[in-house]
Amino acid sequence: MTYKTEWIAEDKQRGIDMDRWFHLDKRHLKGHKMHGLYTGLGAIGHRLDKKNELETRMSNAYDKLKKCK
């Protein structure tokens, strides 16, 4: 079986997603119980993205309110 060229984009996106989830879950910090491990990120990735989206929207709204004052 050979590696299909159409898999390249999917593999690149998977790598980007895993790296984003790794940092959103704070696994880059030595105090994290799963420090340095990517295990299980695929299962919790969507939850991490939703949490990050909410935090970003809240931060943007707060910044907008600060500018109005």
PDB file with one MODEL, atoms N, CA, C and O in Angstrom:
MODEL        1
ATOM      1  N   MET A   1       0.849  -1.180   0.000  1.00  0.00           N
ATOM      2  CA  MET A   1       0.000   0.000   0.000  1.00  0.00           C
ATOM      3  C   MET A   1       0.891   1.239   0.000  1.00  0.00           C
ATOM      4  O   MET A   1       1.870   1.307   0.744  1.00  0.00           O
ATOM      5  N   THR A   2       0.555   2.193  -0.819  1.00  0.00           N
ATOM      6  CA  THR A   2       1.338   3.415  -0.906  1.00  0.00           C
ATOM      7  C   THR A   2       0.602   4.555  -0.224  1.00  0.00           C
ATOM      8  O   THR A   2      -0.610   4.505  -0.011  1.00  0.00           O
ATOM      9  N   TYR A   3       1.362   5.573   0.109  1.00  0.00           N
ATOM     10  CA  TYR A   3       0.805   6.769   0.735  1.00  0.00           C
ATOM     11  C   TYR A   3       0.144   7.620  -0.338  1.00  0.00           C
ATOM     12  O   TYR A   3       0.794   8.011  -1.308  1.00  0.00           O
ATOM     13  N   LYS A   4      -1.123   7.906  -0.176  1.00  0.00           N
ATOM     14  CA  LYS A   4      -1.864   8.669  -1.178  1.00  0.00           C
ATOM     15  C   LYS A   4      -1.655  10.167  -0.967  1.00  0.00           C
ATOM     16  O   LYS A   4      -1.654  10.655   0.163  1.00  0.00           O
ATOM     17  N   THR A   5      -1.480  10.877  -2.064  1.00  0.00           N
ATOM     18  CA  THR A   5      -1.206  12.313  -1.977  1.00  0.00           C
ATOM     19  C   THR A   5      -2.351  13.092  -1.337  1.00  0.00           C
ATOM     20  O   THR A   5      -2.117  14.124  -0.707  1.00  0.00           O
ATOM     21  N   GLU A   6      -3.575  12.618  -1.487  1.00  0.00           N
ATOM     22  CA  GLU A   6      -4.700  13.334  -0.873  1.00  0.00           C
ATOM     23  C   GLU A   6      -4.698  13.239   0.656  1.00  0.00           C
ATOM     24  O   GLU A   6      -5.425  13.976   1.321  1.00  0.00           O
ATOM     25  N   TRP A   7      -3.905  12.358   1.202  1.00  0.00           N
ATOM     26  CA  TRP A   7      -3.800  12.235   2.659  1.00  0.00           C
ATOM     27  C   TRP A   7      -2.900  13.313   3.257  1.00  0.00           C
ATOM     28  O   TRP A   7      -2.958  13.557   4.462  1.00  0.00           O
ATOM     29  N   ILE A   8      -2.084  13.950   2.454  1.00  0.00           N
ATOM     30  CA  ILE A   8      -1.108  14.918   2.966  1.00  0.00           C
ATOM     31  C   ILE A   8      -1.802  16.065   3.691  1.00  0.00           C
ATOM     32  O   ILE A   8      -1.438  16.384   4.823  1.00  0.00           O
ATOM     33  N   ALA A   9      -2.783  16.682   3.070  1.00  0.00           N
ATOM     34  CA  ALA A   9      -3.482  17.807   3.692  1.00  0.00           C
ATOM     35  C   ALA A   9      -4.161  17.386   4.992  1.00  0.00           C
ATOM     36  O   ALA A   9      -4.131  18.117   5.982  1.00  0.00           O
ATOM     37  N   GLU A  10      -4.768  16.213   4.984  1.00  0.00           N
ATOM     38  CA  GLU A  10      -5.432  15.697   6.192  1.00  0.00           C
ATOM     39  C   GLU A  10      -4.418  15.476   7.313  1.00  0.00           C
ATOM     40  O   GLU A  10      -4.679  15.824   8.465  1.00  0.00           O
ATOM     41  N   ASP A  11      -3.279  14.905   6.984  1.00  0.00           N
ATOM     42  CA  ASP A  11      -2.244  14.663   7.985  1.00  0.00           C
ATOM     43  C   ASP A  11      -1.673  15.963   8.540  1.00  0.00           C
ATOM     44  O   ASP A  11      -1.413  16.068   9.738  1.00  0.00           O
ATOM     45  N   LYS A  12      -1.479  16.953   7.672  1.00  0.00           N
ATOM     46  CA  LYS A  12      -0.978  18.253   8.131  1.00  0.00           C
ATOM     47  C   LYS A  12      -1.974  18.898   9.080  1.00  0.00           C
ATOM     48  O   LYS A  12      -1.588  19.431  10.120  1.00  0.00           O
ATOM     49  N   GLN A  13      -3.264  18.853   8.724  1.00  0.00           N
ATOM     50  CA  GLN A  13      -4.290  19.444   9.584  1.00  0.00           C
ATOM     51  C   GLN A  13      -4.376  18.715  10.919  1.00  0.00           C
ATOM     52  O   GLN A  13      -4.573  19.343  11.959  1.00  0.00           O
ATOM     53  N   ARG A  14      -4.231  17.401  10.894  1.00  0.00           N
ATOM     54  CA  ARG A  14      -4.257  16.630  12.136  1.00  0.00           C
ATOM     55  C   ARG A  14      -3.105  17.046  13.048  1.00  0.00           C
ATOM     56  O   ARG A  14      -3.284  17.162  14.261  1.00  0.00           O
ATOM     57  N   GLY A  15      -1.943  17.266  12.479  1.00  0.00           N
ATOM     58  CA  GLY A  15      -0.788  17.714  13.262  1.00  0.00           C
ATOM     59  C   GLY A  15      -1.014  19.087  13.872  1.00  0.00           C
ATOM     60  O   GLY A  15      -0.664  19.331  15.027  1.00  0.00           O
ATOM     61  N   ILE A  16      -1.601  19.981  13.087  1.00  0.00           N
ATOM     62  CA  ILE A  16      -1.909  21.324  13.590  1.00  0.00           C
ATOM     63  C   ILE A  16      -2.928  21.242  14.725  1.00  0.00           C
ATOM     64  O   ILE A  16      -2.768  21.894  15.757  1.00  0.00           O
ATOM     65  N   ASP A  17      -3.978  20.439  14.531  1.00  0.00           N
ATOM     66  CA  ASP A  17      -5.003  20.267  15.566  1.00  0.00           C
ATOM     67  C   ASP A  17      -4.408  19.700  16.849  1.00  0.00           C
ATOM     68  O   ASP A  17      -4.682  20.203  17.938  1.00  0.00           O
ATOM     69  N   MET A  18      -3.600  18.661  16.725  1.00  0.00           N
ATOM     70  CA  MET A  18      -3.020  18.018  17.910  1.00  0.00           C
ATOM     71  C   MET A  18      -2.130  18.996  18.672  1.00  0.00           C
ATOM     72  O   MET A  18      -2.152  19.022  19.902  1.00  0.00           O
ATOM     73  N   ASP A  19      -1.355  19.792  17.957  1.00  0.00           N
ATOM     74  CA  ASP A  19      -0.483  20.763  18.623  1.00  0.00           C
ATOM     75  C   ASP A  19      -1.302  21.833  19.339  1.00  0.00           C
ATOM     76  O   ASP A  19      -0.966  22.226  20.456  1.00  0.00           O
ATOM     77  N   ARG A  20      -2.388  22.311  18.697  1.00  0.00           N
ATOM     78  CA  ARG A  20      -3.265  23.302  19.326  1.00  0.00           C
ATOM     79  C   ARG A  20      -3.903  22.728  20.589  1.00  0.00           C
ATOM     80  O   ARG A  20      -3.921  23.380  21.633  1.00  0.00           O
ATOM     81  N   TRP A  21      -4.427  21.502  20.488  1.00  0.00           N
ATOM     82  CA  TRP A  21      -5.063  20.874  21.654  1.00  0.00           C
ATOM     83  C   TRP A  21      -4.061  20.620  22.767  1.00  0.00           C
ATOM     84  O   TRP A  21      -4.396  20.754  23.945  1.00  0.00           O
ATOM     85  N   PHE A  22      -2.833  20.254  22.408  1.00  0.00           N
ATOM     86  CA  PHE A  22      -1.775  20.019  23.385  1.00  0.00           C
ATOM     87  C   PHE A  22      -1.570  21.272  24.238  1.00  0.00           C
ATOM     88  O   PHE A  22      -1.457  21.188  25.460  1.00  0.00           O
ATOM     89  N   HIS A  23      -1.523  22.433  23.581  1.00  0.00           N
ATOM     90  CA  HIS A  23      -1.313  23.680  24.318  1.00  0.00           C
ATOM     91  C   HIS A  23      -2.577  24.150  25.032  1.00  0.00           C
ATOM     92  O   HIS A  23      -2.496  24.675  26.143  1.00  0.00           O
ATOM     93  N   LEU A  24      -3.745  23.971  24.410  1.00  0.00           N
ATOM     94  CA  LEU A  24      -4.981  24.365  25.080  1.00  0.00           C
ATOM     95  C   LEU A  24      -5.204  23.558  26.361  1.00  0.00           C
ATOM     96  O   LEU A  24      -5.740  24.075  27.341  1.00  0.00           O
ATOM     97  N   ASP A  25      -4.793  22.297  26.345  1.00  0.00           N
ATOM     98  CA  ASP A  25      -4.935  21.442  27.532  1.00  0.00           C
ATOM     99  C   ASP A  25      -3.797  21.660  28.525  1.00  0.00           C
ATOM    100  O   ASP A  25      -3.775  21.062  29.600  1.00  0.00           O
ATOM    101  N   LYS A  26      -2.852  22.525  28.150  1.00  0.00           N
ATOM    102  CA  LYS A  26      -1.701  22.902  28.992  1.00  0.00           C
ATOM    103  C   LYS A  26      -0.756  21.734  29.283  1.00  0.00           C
ATOM    104  O   LYS A  26      -0.110  21.692  30.330  1.00  0.00           O
ATOM    105  N   ARG A  27      -0.684  20.798  28.352  1.00  0.00           N
ATOM    106  CA  ARG A  27       0.201  19.643  28.526  1.00  0.00           C
ATOM    107  C   ARG A  27       1.658  20.011  28.328  1.00  0.00           C
ATOM    108  O   ARG A  27       2.539  19.191  28.586  1.00  0.00           O
ATOM    109  N   HIS A  28       1.929  21.217  27.880  1.00  0.00           N
ATOM    110  CA  HIS A  28       3.301  21.669  27.754  1.00  0.00           C
ATOM    111  C   HIS A  28       3.868  22.098  29.107  1.00  0.00           C
ATOM    112  O   HIS A  28       5.076  22.296  29.236  1.00  0.00           O
ATOM    113  N   LEU A  29       3.013  22.242  30.106  1.00  0.00           N
ATOM    114  CA  LEU A  29       3.457  22.619  31.447  1.00  0.00           C
ATOM    115  C   LEU A  29       3.853  21.382  32.245  1.00  0.00           C
ATOM    116  O   LEU A  29       3.153  20.370  32.230  1.00  0.00           O
ATOM    117  N   LYS A  30       4.974  21.477  32.936  1.00  0.00           N
ATOM    118  CA  LYS A  30       5.500  20.307  33.651  1.00  0.00           C
ATOM    119  C   LYS A  30       4.581  19.804  34.755  1.00  0.00           C
ATOM    120  O   LYS A  30       4.658  18.634  35.128  1.00  0.00           O
ATOM    121  N   GLY A  31       3.719  20.656  35.281  1.00  0.00           N
ATOM    122  CA  GLY A  31       2.822  20.241  36.347  1.00  0.00           C
ATOM    123  C   GLY A  31       1.603  19.449  35.878  1.00  0.00           C
ATOM    124  O   GLY A  31       0.875  18.892  36.699  1.00  0.00           O
ATOM    125  N   HIS A  32       1.381  19.397  34.594  1.00  0.00           N
ATOM    126  CA  HIS A  32       0.215  18.672  34.063  1.00  0.00           C
ATOM    127  C   HIS A  32       0.431  17.173  34.226  1.00  0.00           C
ATOM    128  O   HIS A  32       1.529  16.670  33.991  1.00  0.00           O
ATOM    129  N   LYS A  33      -0.621  16.461  34.629  1.00  0.00           N
ATOM    130  CA  LYS A  33      -0.481  15.017  34.879  1.00  0.00           C
ATOM    131  C   LYS A  33      -0.140  14.237  33.612  1.00  0.00           C
ATOM    132  O   LYS A  33       0.384  13.127  33.699  1.00  0.00           O
ATOM    133  N   MET A  34      -0.428  14.797  32.440  1.00  0.00           N
ATOM    134  CA  MET A  34      -0.088  14.128  31.183  1.00  0.00           C
ATOM    135  C   MET A  34       0.922  14.962  30.386  1.00  0.00           C
ATOM    136  O   MET A  34       0.882  14.998  29.156  1.00  0.00           O
ATOM    137  N   HIS A  35       1.822  15.626  31.107  1.00  0.00           N
ATOM    138  CA  HIS A  35       2.843  16.473  30.501  1.00  0.00           C
ATOM    139  C   HIS A  35       3.598  15.730  29.396  1.00  0.00           C
ATOM    140  O   HIS A  35       4.109  14.629  29.603  1.00  0.00           O
ATOM    141  N   GLY A  36       3.656  16.358  28.218  1.00  0.00           N
ATOM    142  CA  GLY A  36       4.419  15.795  27.114  1.00  0.00           C
ATOM    143  C   GLY A  36       3.715  14.711  26.317  1.00  0.00           C
ATOM    144  O   GLY A  36       4.276  14.207  25.344  1.00  0.00           O
ATOM    145  N   LEU A  37       2.502  14.338  26.703  1.00  0.00           N
ATOM    146  CA  LEU A  37       1.784  13.264  26.009  1.00  0.00           C
ATOM    147  C   LEU A  37       0.645  13.822  25.149  1.00  0.00           C
ATOM    148  O   LEU A  37      -0.071  14.736  25.557  1.00  0.00           O
ATOM    149  N   TYR A  38       0.501  13.262  23.979  1.00  0.00           N
ATOM    150  CA  TYR A  38      -0.594  13.624  23.083  1.00  0.00           C
ATOM    151  C   TYR A  38      -1.754  12.630  23.197  1.00  0.00           C
ATOM    152  O   TYR A  38      -2.774  12.792  22.527  1.00  0.00           O
ATOM    153  N   THR A  39      -1.611  11.627  24.021  1.00  0.00           N
ATOM    154  CA  THR A  39      -2.605  10.577  24.187  1.00  0.00           C
ATOM    155  C   THR A  39      -3.955  11.149  24.603  1.00  0.00           C
ATOM    156  O   THR A  39      -4.038  11.902  25.573  1.00  0.00           O
ATOM    157  N   GLY A  40      -5.006  10.797  23.880  1.00  0.00           N
ATOM    158  CA  GLY A  40      -6.361  11.183  24.230  1.00  0.00           C
ATOM    159  C   GLY A  40      -6.800  12.548  23.738  1.00  0.00           C
ATOM    160  O   GLY A  40      -7.959  12.915  23.929  1.00  0.00           O
ATOM    161  N   LEU A  41      -5.924  13.308  23.117  1.00  0.00           N
ATOM    162  CA  LEU A  41      -6.303  14.647  22.679  1.00  0.00           C
ATOM    163  C   LEU A  41      -7.379  14.621  21.596  1.00  0.00           C
ATOM    164  O   LEU A  41      -8.221  15.518  21.544  1.00  0.00           O
ATOM    165  N   GLY A  42      -7.365  13.624  20.745  1.00  0.00           N
ATOM    166  CA  GLY A  42      -8.386  13.518  19.710  1.00  0.00           C
ATOM    167  C   GLY A  42      -9.779  13.399  20.289  1.00  0.00           C
ATOM    168  O   GLY A  42     -10.746  13.878  19.696  1.00  0.00           O
ATOM    169  N   ALA A  43      -9.887  12.766  21.438  1.00  0.00           N
ATOM    170  CA  ALA A  43     -11.186  12.569  22.079  1.00  0.00           C
ATOM    171  C   ALA A  43     -11.710  13.840  22.751  1.00  0.00           C
ATOM    172  O   ALA A  43     -12.922  14.038  22.834  1.00  0.00           O
ATOM    173  N   ILE A  44     -10.809  14.701  23.231  1.00  0.00           N
ATOM    174  CA  ILE A  44     -11.239  15.909  23.946  1.00  0.00           C
ATOM    175  C   ILE A  44     -11.021  17.184  23.142  1.00  0.00           C
ATOM    176  O   ILE A  44     -11.331  18.277  23.615  1.00  0.00           O
ATOM    177  N   GLY A  45     -10.496  17.053  21.943  1.00  0.00           N
ATOM    178  CA  GLY A  45     -10.152  18.218  21.133  1.00  0.00           C
ATOM    179  C   GLY A  45     -11.306  19.157  20.861  1.00  0.00           C
ATOM    180  O   GLY A  45     -11.141  20.374  20.946  1.00  0.00           O
ATOM    181  N   HIS A  46     -12.467  18.624  20.535  1.00  0.00           N
ATOM    182  CA  HIS A  46     -13.615  19.472  20.220  1.00  0.00           C
ATOM    183  C   HIS A  46     -14.063  20.259  21.447  1.00  0.00           C
ATOM    184  O   HIS A  46     -14.473  21.414  21.328  1.00  0.00           O
ATOM    185  N   ARG A  47     -13.988  19.647  22.613  1.00  0.00           N
ATOM    186  CA  ARG A  47     -14.344  20.345  23.851  1.00  0.00           C
ATOM    187  C   ARG A  47     -13.350  21.473  24.134  1.00  0.00           C
ATOM    188  O   ARG A  47     -13.739  22.561  24.559  1.00  0.00           O
ATOM    189  N   LEU A  48     -12.060  21.203  23.892  1.00  0.00           N
ATOM    190  CA  LEU A  48     -11.035  22.225  24.095  1.00  0.00           C
ATOM    191  C   LEU A  48     -11.234  23.404  23.149  1.00  0.00           C
ATOM    192  O   LEU A  48     -11.068  24.558  23.543  1.00  0.00           O
ATOM    193  N   ASP A  49     -11.591  23.107  21.895  1.00  0.00           N
ATOM    194  CA  ASP A  49     -11.831  24.175  20.927  1.00  0.00           C
ATOM    195  C   ASP A  49     -13.023  25.033  21.326  1.00  0.00           C
ATOM    196  O   ASP A  49     -12.968  26.257  21.202  1.00  0.00           O
ATOM    197  N   LYS A  50     -14.100  24.414  21.803  1.00  0.00           N
ATOM    198  CA  LYS A  50     -15.281  25.174  22.224  1.00  0.00           C
ATOM    199  C   LYS A  50     -14.954  26.065  23.416  1.00  0.00           C
ATOM    200  O   LYS A  50     -15.377  27.220  23.469  1.00  0.00           O
ATOM    201  N   LYS A  51     -14.202  25.529  24.367  1.00  0.00           N
ATOM    202  CA  LYS A  51     -13.810  26.303  25.546  1.00  0.00           C
ATOM    203  C   LYS A  51     -12.940  27.476  25.127  1.00  0.00           C
ATOM    204  O   LYS A  51     -13.118  28.588  25.625  1.00  0.00           O
ATOM    205  N   ASN A  52     -12.003  27.241  24.218  1.00  0.00           N
ATOM    206  CA  ASN A  52     -11.121  28.301  23.754  1.00  0.00           C
ATOM    207  C   ASN A  52     -11.905  29.372  23.001  1.00  0.00           C
ATOM    208  O   ASN A  52     -11.636  30.564  23.154  1.00  0.00           O
ATOM    209  N   GLU A  53     -12.872  28.951  22.190  1.00  0.00           N
ATOM    210  CA  GLU A  53     -13.696  29.911  21.443  1.00  0.00           C
ATOM    211  C   GLU A  53     -14.478  30.800  22.406  1.00  0.00           C
ATOM    212  O   GLU A  53     -14.560  32.011  22.197  1.00  0.00           O
ATOM    213  N   LEU A  54     -15.048  30.222  23.446  1.00  0.00           N
ATOM    214  CA  LEU A  54     -15.800  30.987  24.430  1.00  0.00           C
ATOM    215  C   LEU A  54     -14.888  31.966  25.156  1.00  0.00           C
ATOM    216  O   LEU A  54     -15.251  33.129  25.332  1.00  0.00           O
ATOM    217  N   GLU A  55     -13.702  31.513  25.582  1.00  0.00           N
ATOM    218  CA  GLU A  55     -12.765  32.388  26.281  1.00  0.00           C
ATOM    219  C   GLU A  55     -12.301  33.536  25.389  1.00  0.00           C
ATOM    220  O   GLU A  55     -12.130  34.660  25.859  1.00  0.00           O
ATOM    221  N   THR A  56     -12.099  33.255  24.108  1.00  0.00           N
ATOM    222  CA  THR A  56     -11.686  34.298  23.171  1.00  0.00           C
ATOM    223  C   THR A  56     -12.795  35.330  22.988  1.00  0.00           C
ATOM    224  O   THR A  56     -12.530  36.533  22.987  1.00  0.00           O
ATOM    225  N   ARG A  57     -14.030  34.868  22.832  1.00  0.00           N
ATOM    226  CA  ARG A  57     -15.157  35.797  22.680  1.00  0.00           C
ATOM    227  C   ARG A  57     -15.339  36.656  23.923  1.00  0.00           C
ATOM    228  O   ARG A  57     -15.614  37.851  23.815  1.00  0.00           O
ATOM    229  N   MET A  58     -15.190  36.060  25.104  1.00  0.00           N
ATOM    230  CA  MET A  58     -15.330  36.814  26.345  1.00  0.00           C
ATOM    231  C   MET A  58     -14.214  37.851  26.473  1.00  0.00           C
ATOM    232  O   MET A  58     -14.461  38.987  26.879  1.00  0.00           O
ATOM    233  N   SER A  59     -13.011  37.463  26.133  1.00  0.00           N
ATOM    234  CA  SER A  59     -11.880  38.380  26.196  1.00  0.00           C
ATOM    235  C   SER A  59     -12.054  39.540  25.224  1.00  0.00           C
ATOM    236  O   SER A  59     -11.769  40.688  25.566  1.00  0.00           O
ATOM    237  N   ASN A  60     -12.522  39.243  24.013  1.00  0.00           N
ATOM    238  CA  ASN A  60     -12.755  40.302  23.026  1.00  0.00           C
ATOM    239  C   ASN A  60     -13.841  41.263  23.485  1.00  0.00           C
ATOM    240  O   ASN A  60     -13.722  42.474  23.294  1.00  0.00           O
ATOM    241  N   ALA A  61     -14.896  40.732  24.089  1.00  0.00           N
ATOM    242  CA  ALA A  61     -15.977  41.577  24.591  1.00  0.00           C
ATOM    243  C   ALA A  61     -15.472  42.468  25.724  1.00  0.00           C
ATOM    244  O   ALA A  61     -15.827  43.645  25.797  1.00  0.00           O
ATOM    245  N   TYR A  62     -14.650  41.915  26.601  1.00  0.00           N
ATOM    246  CA  TYR A  62     -14.082  42.695  27.707  1.00  0.00           C
ATOM    247  C   TYR A  62     -13.185  43.806  27.167  1.00  0.00           C
ATOM    248  O   TYR A  62     -13.255  44.943  27.634  1.00  0.00           O
ATOM    249  N   ASP A  63     -12.339  43.480  26.184  1.00  0.00           N
ATOM    250  CA  ASP A  63     -11.460  44.484  25.583  1.00  0.00           C
ATOM    251  C   ASP A  63     -12.265  45.596  24.913  1.00  0.00           C
ATOM    252  O   ASP A  63     -11.893  46.767  24.987  1.00  0.00           O
ATOM    253  N   LYS A  64     -13.359  45.230  24.264  1.00  0.00           N
ATOM    254  CA  LYS A  64     -14.218  46.205  23.605  1.00  0.00           C
ATOM    255  C   LYS A  64     -14.849  47.141  24.639  1.00  0.00           C
ATOM    256  O   LYS A  64     -14.952  48.347  24.414  1.00  0.00           O
ATOM    257  N   LEU A  65     -15.268  46.576  25.766  1.00  0.00           N
ATOM    258  CA  LEU A  65     -15.864  47.406  26.833  1.00  0.00           C
ATOM    259  C   LEU A  65     -14.831  48.355  27.439  1.00  0.00           C
ATOM    260  O   LEU A  65     -15.144  49.500  27.765  1.00  0.00           O
ATOM    261  N   LYS A  66     -13.602  47.871  27.585  1.00  0.00           N
ATOM    262  CA  LYS A  66     -12.535  48.714  28.137  1.00  0.00           C
ATOM    263  C   LYS A  66     -12.258  49.917  27.235  1.00  0.00           C
ATOM    264  O   LYS A  66     -11.999  51.017  27.724  1.00  0.00           O
ATOM    265  N   LYS A  67     -12.311  49.710  25.940  1.00  0.00           N
ATOM    266  CA  LYS A  67     -12.040  50.791  24.989  1.00  0.00           C
ATOM    267  C   LYS A  67     -13.139  51.844  25.011  1.00  0.00           C
ATOM    268  O   LYS A  67     -12.887  53.013  24.722  1.00  0.00           O
ATOM    269  N   CYS A  68     -14.357  51.436  25.354  1.00  0.00           N
ATOM    270  CA  CYS A  68     -15.486  52.370  25.368  1.00  0.00           C
ATOM    271  C   CYS A  68     -15.427  53.317  26.558  1.00  0.00           C
ATOM    272  O   CYS A  68     -16.032  54.388  26.519  1.00  0.00           O
ATOM    273  N   LYS A  69     -14.731  52.955  27.584  1.00  0.00           N
ATOM    274  CA  LYS A  69     -14.691  53.786  28.811  1.00  0.00           C
ATOM    275  C   LYS A  69     -13.706  54.890  28.706  1.00  0.00           C
ATOM    276  O   LYS A  69     -13.552  55.672  29.645  1.00  0.00           O
TER     277      LYS A  69
ENDMDL
END
